[in-house]
Amino acid sequence: MTHGGGAVADDTSGTSSASDWVARDRAVVWHGFTQMAAFAENAPVIVERAEGRELIDVDGRRYLDAISSLWVTTLGHAVPELDEALRRQLDKVAHSTLLGNGNRVVVELAEALAAAVPVDDAHVLFASDGASAVEQALKIAFQYWVNRGVPGRDRYVALGNAYHGDTVGALSLGDGGFGTDVFDALRFPVIRTPGYDDPGWADKAVATVERHAGELAAVVVEPLVQGAAGMLCSEPGDLARLADACRRAEVLLVADEVATGFGRTGRLFACEWSGTRPDLLCLGKGLTGGYLPMSATVAAGHVFDAFLGEDLGPRTFSHGHSFAGNALAAAVALEHLRLVRDETLVSNVAARAAQLGQLLEDEVAPLGAVREVRRRGLMVGIELAPPTAGLRWGRRVCAAAVARGVLLRPLGDVVVVMPPLTVTADEVDRVVDTVADAIGEVVAS
Ligand SMILES: Cc1ncc(COP(=O)(O)O)c(C=O)c1O
């Protein structure tokens, strides 16, 4: 049997191997943030199925998913309750448009989300990826001021090191890096104030808001953790001070909880640590437990109300995505929201986060090759300290971990550890031992 006319392995005869699948992949798939000329040399894992927190490749090799499939998987893979919710919804309807019409399971999900999110009188605008949720927030914030008849409120404050996704608006908020400088000409300018690597970031952000209040549409932050920057962490009180400044200056606060939402930091939402209630909240990644692409922009009632007006009139938010509010995703997200708030899970996150923190402090932080270990809940960044540039330590340490059956992916020279919330004590032990061994191997080579 051949596929697409090419000379490829016969995947029904039992003779296929990872290298065949890598070749087939390389021939037709274009992977994001991946140099395709080097893709095959970097020993990519080609996943076929999963059990619990383990991904299983085409040759039956198992990998502990210690990055939660790029931070989306909350409860693990093949979760019986989520599988069942998906199957039940399949018997009803897979998708119907939210433009002008509704869908029962989407209403149920929005009701459940509205009751769970730290947003007053919440209204939920669905999309599919985190970047789209951010893009929606930007446009809502912009039009909010137009609809209210307030001129000149069209700029955004974003932090140093920020990352909010890869669409052009989200990219503009982002502080570059990851090879995205090539798009600088496409970025619209924002007012940049330092990120969480500056201990004075909150004072500076507050001062920026006060100075520019009359021209700002919104301030956009990643509450508590700047994930893509390598898990730079901040204190809840600092976020609260920035939120107060926004309220005083009447500037909208957008909390991008695409990465921090759904239990990662030890609370359902990172804003909860400081009682912060943003005007706009962006959700994605863990919304469906990592099952299906769904994101959402949650608007506070006073923001939503500014868009009410005559039918077909200019106050309408003229924006919407084809797959917004997909019913299959909504059914999974609704069941997931129930599961992720379970007390046993919440206490598991607290216990495993404490264990992970202690083990990293004992076994990894003291290593000469490690500059700093940063953690909030189950979000960890281990910053390596290569003696010279260009050694690709992050890449090589993660490759050594993958060879030992623990799937990791770095951000530059920061090794990210972000296991599912259901991770066990034994698995935490295994991840830390593996990281320590992998660092040892790379340093010795
Ligand atoms: C804080 C934050 N916002 C937005 C995004 C973009 O989400 P997506 O990749 O689903 O577009 C990410 C992705 O890592 C993120 O960390």
The ligand as an SDF file (V2000), in Angstrom:
LIG
                    3D

 16 16  0  0  0  0  0  0  0  0999 V2000
   -0.0150   33.9860   27.2130 C   0  0  0  0  0  0  0  0  0  0  0  0
   -0.2940   33.4450   25.8450 C   0  0  0  0  0  0  0  0  0  0  0  0
   -1.1790   34.0730   25.0690 N   0  0  0  0  0  0  0  0  0  0  0  0
   -1.4900   33.6230   23.8380 C   0  0  0  0  0  0  0  0  0  0  0  0
   -0.8850   32.4990   23.3330 C   0  0  0  0  0  0  0  0  0  0  0  0
   -1.2200   32.0340   21.9430 C   0  0  0  0  0  0  0  0  0  0  0  0
   -2.0380   30.9250   21.9710 O   0  0  0  0  0  0  0  0  0  0  0  0
   -2.2030   30.0390   20.6480 P   0  0  0  0  0  0  0  0  0  0  0  0
   -0.8890   29.3700   20.4190 O   0  0  0  0  0  0  0  0  0  0  0  0
   -3.2980   29.0640   20.9980 O   0  0  0  0  0  0  0  0  0  0  0  0
   -2.5870   30.9580   19.5420 O   0  0  0  0  0  0  0  0  0  0  0  0
    0.0310   31.8030   24.1090 C   0  0  0  0  0  0  0  0  0  0  0  0
    0.6900   30.5890   23.6040 C   0  0  0  0  0  0  0  0  0  0  0  0
    1.6220   30.0680   24.1620 O   0  0  0  0  0  0  0  0  0  0  0  0
    0.3430   32.2940   25.4080 C   0  0  0  0  0  0  0  0  0  0  0  0
    1.2620   31.6940   26.1810 O   0  0  0  0  0  0  0  0  0  0  0  0
  1  2  1  0
  2  3  1  0
  2 15  2  0
  3  4  2  0
  4  5  1  0
  5  6  1  0
  5 12  2  0
  6  7  1  0
  7  8  1  0
  8  9  2  0
  8 10  1  0
  8 11  1  0
 12 13  1  0
 12 15  1  0
 13 14  2  0
 15 16  1  0
M  END
$$$$
